[in-house]
Amino acid sequence: MTDTPIRLLLADDHPVVRAGLRAVLETEPGLTVVAEAATAQDAITRAAEGDIDVVLMDLQFGKGMGGAEATARITARPGAPRVVIVTTYDSDADTLPAIEAGATGYLLKDAPPEDLAAAVRTAAAGRTTLAPAVADRLMNRLRAPAAALTRRETEVLALVAEGLSNQAIGQRLHLTEGTVKSHLARVYTKLGVDSRTAAVATATDLGLIRR
């Protein structure tokens, strides 16, 4: 069975990125790119056809569905391919939803070609590969869970960083304004700050939300 190539689907909305991934991966023995997808929905549809072993998935697809949701839909099916996230983003706000959604690997787009190929092979074998920065922060979350923000707290804080009011955040996340305030109060305590501005600055420095 070792002669059977690992069949890949490249999902990214930038043609140049897909071409770059294809150029790197098709020079590797035992890997073959069988399809590309420019939207998350296309990736879901193509992955369901049954001839894909590993999907390389971007996180951001313009205004449409994101890569984390697409990953969840792909991995929910029986006999689903593995999904490796390949993105420029390494904040907790990006990594946690993707890993919770079922991604087997998480790499950054500046990873060396040999790391990319190794991650694909590792994923095909059912094991996990994480970018070093992502792995370090996940380890820190496990070591100091009291200081780690929950996914919901991270979502709230990311919207604060976008300049949204508590009321607007509540509408976006389908929460009451009081619940948003409660989440922010816990964020302030965990980060040791007393204002929205300080919370955003500290969380950005710690890599909890995207710069």
Disulfide bonds with the S-S distance in Angstrom:
none
